[in-house]
């Protein structure tokens, strides 16, 4: 009988054709490395006098919103000052993207992540939302993505967060699954127009633990997707494959890929630590001479017309004078009244202590008798 050789194993059984088809997919948003040399993004560099006034008003409105009291997890009312450079850089991104709108600045919110002492500031972009992935969805998700300030301005102009970069070999075959989405940390939300405290805390805390999370600027995108798949193997290739199939996918340790086609650029978000002294106060912070003060806003929305409360005076009126007039007499009366009040308070405290001691003695005697 004739014999037939079985042959060697094929090397193309891992979906090479699928990788090639995904690379040429016309619906896939191209990453920055794939863009042609003719692709350019025009940013606004100069402002007219009217636009410059709007730019300054934009910053003032952000500080007005951030100057509201914050209630921490211990139910304490505190004021947290934001970094002035951070607030100004957010406004610069809106100015370069020609998106200066005071109504957006009035929706500025601050989120204090207490365990890590992180302050996250969000400002809505006002950009039009994108349709649900493949026309249907079962959940709405928010994803926090970090980028440089220059990249944030370009993203606002394009209204698109481009996918991560990927590579091909010498034969033009992709070394990995072509990227459909960008990386970040995500959490499910109910309303893309209202970010509660919990999703911001989850995304900010996780993102700050990775290298790119140290960047001060970023964006929060929202999308409506049929399903969020969570898997524990396959690496970035599997993450991008599932992102292409259903819009968003999450790896076991938390990183998420969100499809750029359905991701709405909803918020500019910036995070910085508030560790240095003077940024936590129990009273409203005074307005500095260089500009308005800033502090984190409470999670509960307040009327936008609320102004920064003035710092109350903690010093007594100056009563020193070269003449012994009514001011000096008033000062002595205040001092005597304070001393009498102090003595009265001490006497009450002593009597209360004696009463408590007698009560404990009676209870102890009754216990021994029983």
Protein Blocks (a to p, Z undefined) as FASTA:
>chain_A
ZZddebjadfklnopmmmmmmmmomkbccdfklpcfklccdddfbdcfklmmmmmmmmmm
mmmmmmpccddfkopacdddddfklmmmmmmmmmmnopacfklmmmgccdddfknopacd
dddehiacdddehhiafbdcdddddddfklmmmmmmnopacdddddddfkopafbdcdfb
dcddddddfblkbccfklmmmmmmmmmmpmklmpmbdcddddddfbdcddfehijmlmmm
mmmmnopacdfkopacddfklmccfbccdddddfbghiacfbdcdddfkbccdddddfbd
cdfkbccdddddfbdcdfbdfbdcfklmmmmmmmmmmmmmmmmmmmmmmmmmmmmmmmmm
mmmmmmmmZZ
